[in-house]
Amino acid sequence: MPKCVCMGATMQCPFGDIPAPLTVTPQNRVLEGAVPAANILDHKPLMNIPTFGLCKSLANPATAAATAAAWGVLTPMPCIPATVAPWVPGDPTVLLAGSPILTQDSKLMCMWGGVIQINQPGQIKVEAVR
């Protein structure tokens, strides 16, 4: 069974150069241990999903422009996540603030081609029951 995700979980984008922590605001009003639990709607760029350092995706306009200016030599530029849709799939059997809870096996699509995944869920005791 996948573990539930909470504040402090670590994520990775394949086009980023560093992992990043998930930020969960206390608006859901549910805690896992002493930190806020996440649902699939915790996907907002720079609010929930911080930068992953430098972005190596040529679908990112900044990286594409810098690479073109460098005569085709890949030139990573600062990551600004472009996550417009919620995490999928979450766990639809467990609702948190009216939306499925976020689980460790969920993925988040970035418009620049990255598939963000959870490396560490931020907690080790609470599991989603399916």
HELIX and SHEET records of a PDB file:
HELIX    1   1 PRO A   26  ASN A   28  5                                   3    
HELIX    2   2 PRO A   61  ALA A   69  1                                   9    
SHEET    1   A 4 ALA A  20  PRO A  21  0                                        
SHEET    2   A 4 THR A  10  GLN A  12 -1                                        
SHEET    3   A 4 VAL A 115  GLN A 120 -1                                        
SHEET    4   A 4 LYS A 107  MET A 109 -1                                        
SHEET    1   B 2 LEU A  31  GLU A  32  0                                        
SHEET    2   B 2 VAL A  35  PRO A  36 -1                                        
SHEET    1   C 2 LEU A  54  CYS A  55  0                                        
SHEET    2   C 2 MET A  77  PRO A  78 -1                                        
SHEET    1   D 2 ASP A  91  LEU A  96  0                                        
SHEET    2   D 2 SER A  99  ILE A 101 -1                                        
END                                                                             
